Amino acid sequence: MVKNNTYEALFLPTKSGVIKIYIYGFKPYGSWGNVITSMNTVSVNVKGYNRKKTIIRSLEKLNESLLNMKEDE
């Protein structure tokens, strides 16, 4: 098995910081992939087969984590 060392990076600017999305895998189509999403000190790691759904799921988890942090303060 050959390890895929390439990744894609997306940076989304927001009012409270920059959301960084790192996408590993998903090549060839339908293969396993990994998405790491981070903002400030919070990061989320999600794995899946469908690239688009996995990115959306990681953003949902990041949003949920950030809301939980605000509630704790």
Secondary structure, DSSP 8 states (H G I E B T S, - for coil): ------EEEEEEEETTEEEEEEEEE--STT--EEEEEEETTEEEEEEES-HHHHHHHHHHHHHHHHHHHHHH-
